[in-house]
Amino acid sequence: MIGLRRNRIGRDWTAADFDSVEVLIAAGIRRPAARVTQARSPRPFRRAMRAVLRSVRSHTGLHRPTTDQEPSNCAGPVDWDAARRAAEAVNRSDVDEADRIVDATADPRHTAFAAFRFID
């Protein structure tokens, strides 16, 4: 632990981070400090993914109770080309473009969910 503090690797870590390093050392994991640092790093892709999910939820009424329930086995038409293009836009962190692509399809909800298959 002293080596970590001296090298300033964990200068902004919490007590839980130091505990995680000790557990990883005990488990015999190589480079435990690097693993903890990587786990703490920001993830812009996750931020973009959350934005897409919020957009899909707000446009499609997902997770909102509706009075007219569609059958559970009903699958709408999926525009696979649009789904691929939307996924590529999300991979570039261009969420607005992905939203425009999905909204232009006949069934935005199913196309948006199909796009998740192609997101890296």
MODELLER restraints for C-alpha pairs under 7 A, 6 or more apart:
rsr = mdl.restraints
at = mdl.atoms
rsr.add(forms.Gaussian(group=physical.xy_distance, feature=features.Distance(at['CA:4:A'], at['CA:10:A']), mean=6.13, stdev=0.5))
rsr.add(forms.Gaussian(group=physical.xy_distance, feature=features.Distance(at['CA:5:A'], at['CA:11:A']), mean=6.52, stdev=0.5))
rsr.add(forms.Gaussian(group=physical.xy_distance, feature=features.Distance(at['CA:17:A'], at['CA:36:A']), mean=6.67, stdev=0.5))
rsr.add(forms.Gaussian(group=physical.xy_distance, feature=features.Distance(at['CA:21:A'], at['CA:32:A']), mean=5.49, stdev=0.5))
rsr.add(forms.Gaussian(group=physical.xy_distance, feature=features.Distance(at['CA:21:A'], at['CA:33:A']), mean=5.97, stdev=0.5))
rsr.add(forms.Gaussian(group=physical.xy_distance, feature=features.Distance(at['CA:21:A'], at['CA:36:A']), mean=6.72, stdev=0.5))
rsr.add(forms.Gaussian(group=physical.xy_distance, feature=features.Distance(at['CA:24:A'], at['CA:32:A']), mean=5.62, stdev=0.5))
rsr.add(forms.Gaussian(group=physical.xy_distance, feature=features.Distance(at['CA:25:A'], at['CA:32:A']), mean=6.29, stdev=0.5))
rsr.add(forms.Gaussian(group=physical.xy_distance, feature=features.Distance(at['CA:45:A'], at['CA:93:A']), mean=6.85, stdev=0.5))
rsr.add(forms.Gaussian(group=physical.xy_distance, feature=features.Distance(at['CA:48:A'], at['CA:90:A']), mean=6.72, stdev=0.5))
rsr.add(forms.Gaussian(group=physical.xy_distance, feature=features.Distance(at['CA:48:A'], at['CA:93:A']), mean=5.93, stdev=0.5))
rsr.add(forms.Gaussian(group=physical.xy_distance, feature=features.Distance(at['CA:48:A'], at['CA:95:A']), mean=6.39, stdev=0.5))
rsr.add(forms.Gaussian(group=physical.xy_distance, feature=features.Distance(at['CA:52:A'], at['CA:95:A']), mean=6.33, stdev=0.5))
rsr.add(forms.Gaussian(group=physical.xy_distance, feature=features.Distance(at['CA:56:A'], at['CA:109:A']), mean=6.70, stdev=0.5))
rsr.add(forms.Gaussian(group=physical.xy_distance, feature=features.Distance(at['CA:60:A'], at['CA:109:A']), mean=6.00, stdev=0.5))
rsr.add(forms.Gaussian(group=physical.xy_distance, feature=features.Distance(at['CA:76:A'], at['CA:107:A']), mean=6.46, stdev=0.5))
rsr.add(forms.Gaussian(group=physical.xy_distance, feature=features.Distance(at['CA:76:A'], at['CA:110:A']), mean=6.16, stdev=0.5))
rsr.add(forms.Gaussian(group=physical.xy_distance, feature=features.Distance(at['CA:77:A'], at['CA:107:A']), mean=6.41, stdev=0.5))
rsr.add(forms.Gaussian(group=physical.xy_distance, feature=features.Distance(at['CA:78:A'], at['CA:107:A']), mean=6.79, stdev=0.5))
rsr.add(forms.Gaussian(group=physical.xy_distance, feature=features.Distance(at['CA:78:A'], at['CA:110:A']), mean=5.92, stdev=0.5))
rsr.add(forms.Gaussian(group=physical.xy_distance, feature=features.Distance(at['CA:78:A'], at['CA:111:A']), mean=5.01, stdev=0.5))
rsr.add(forms.Gaussian(group=physical.xy_distance, feature=features.Distance(at['CA:79:A'], at['CA:105:A']), mean=6.83, stdev=0.5))
rsr.add(forms.Gaussian(group=physical.xy_distance, feature=features.Distance(at['CA:79:A'], at['CA:111:A']), mean=5.97, stdev=0.5))
rsr.add(forms.Gaussian(group=physical.xy_distance, feature=features.Distance(at['CA:82:A'], at['CA:101:A']), mean=6.27, stdev=0.5))
rsr.add(forms.Gaussian(group=physical.xy_distance, feature=features.Distance(at['CA:82:A'], at['CA:102:A']), mean=6.61, stdev=0.5))
rsr.add(forms.Gaussian(group=physical.xy_distance, feature=features.Distance(at['CA:83:A'], at['CA:111:A']), mean=5.53, stdev=0.5))
rsr.add(forms.Gaussian(group=physical.xy_distance, feature=features.Distance(at['CA:83:A'], at['CA:112:A']), mean=6.40, stdev=0.5))
rsr.add(forms.Gaussian(group=physical.xy_distance, feature=features.Distance(at['CA:83:A'], at['CA:114:A']), mean=5.94, stdev=0.5))
rsr.add(forms.Gaussian(group=physical.xy_distance, feature=features.Distance(at['CA:83:A'], at['CA:115:A']), mean=4.29, stdev=0.5))
rsr.add(forms.Gaussian(group=physical.xy_distance, feature=features.Distance(at['CA:84:A'], at['CA:115:A']), mean=5.93, stdev=0.5))
rsr.add(forms.Gaussian(group=physical.xy_distance, feature=features.Distance(at['CA:84:A'], at['CA:118:A']), mean=6.15, stdev=0.5))
rsr.add(forms.Gaussian(group=physical.xy_distance, feature=features.Distance(at['CA:86:A'], at['CA:98:A']), mean=4.25, stdev=0.5))
rsr.add(forms.Gaussian(group=physical.xy_distance, feature=features.Distance(at['CA:86:A'], at['CA:101:A']), mean=5.95, stdev=0.5))
rsr.add(forms.Gaussian(group=physical.xy_distance, feature=features.Distance(at['CA:86:A'], at['CA:102:A']), mean=6.60, stdev=0.5))
rsr.add(forms.Gaussian(group=physical.xy_distance, feature=features.Distance(at['CA:86:A'], at['CA:115:A']), mean=6.33, stdev=0.5))
rsr.add(forms.Gaussian(group=physical.xy_distance, feature=features.Distance(at['CA:87:A'], at['CA:98:A']), mean=7.00, stdev=0.5))
rsr.add(forms.Gaussian(group=physical.xy_distance, feature=features.Distance(at['CA:87:A'], at['CA:115:A']), mean=5.22, stdev=0.5))
rsr.add(forms.Gaussian(group=physical.xy_distance, feature=features.Distance(at['CA:87:A'], at['CA:116:A']), mean=6.77, stdev=0.5))
rsr.add(forms.Gaussian(group=physical.xy_distance, feature=features.Distance(at['CA:87:A'], at['CA:118:A']), mean=5.61, stdev=0.5))
rsr.add(forms.Gaussian(group=physical.xy_distance, feature=features.Distance(at['CA:87:A'], at['CA:119:A']), mean=5.03, stdev=0.5))
rsr.add(forms.Gaussian(group=physical.xy_distance, feature=features.Distance(at['CA:88:A'], at['CA:119:A']), mean=6.97, stdev=0.5))
rsr.add(forms.Gaussian(group=physical.xy_distance, feature=features.Distance(at['CA:89:A'], at['CA:95:A']), mean=6.49, stdev=0.5))
rsr.add(forms.Gaussian(group=physical.xy_distance, feature=features.Distance(at['CA:89:A'], at['CA:97:A']), mean=6.26, stdev=0.5))
rsr.add(forms.Gaussian(group=physical.xy_distance, feature=features.Distance(at['CA:89:A'], at['CA:98:A']), mean=5.33, stdev=0.5))
rsr.add(forms.Gaussian(group=physical.xy_distance, feature=features.Distance(at['CA:90:A'], at['CA:98:A']), mean=6.19, stdev=0.5))
rsr.add(forms.Gaussian(group=physical.xy_distance, feature=features.Distance(at['CA:91:A'], at['CA:119:A']), mean=6.26, stdev=0.5))
rsr.add(forms.Gaussian(group=physical.xy_distance, feature=features.Distance(at['CA:91:A'], at['CA:120:A']), mean=6.46, stdev=0.5))
rsr.add(forms.Gaussian(group=physical.xy_distance, feature=features.Distance(at['CA:102:A'], at['CA:108:A']), mean=5.12, stdev=0.5))
rsr.add(forms.Gaussian(group=physical.xy_distance, feature=features.Distance(at['CA:102:A'], at['CA:111:A']), mean=6.33, stdev=0.5))
rsr.add(forms.Gaussian(group=physical.xy_distance, feature=features.Distance(at['CA:102:A'], at['CA:112:A']), mean=6.01, stdev=0.5))
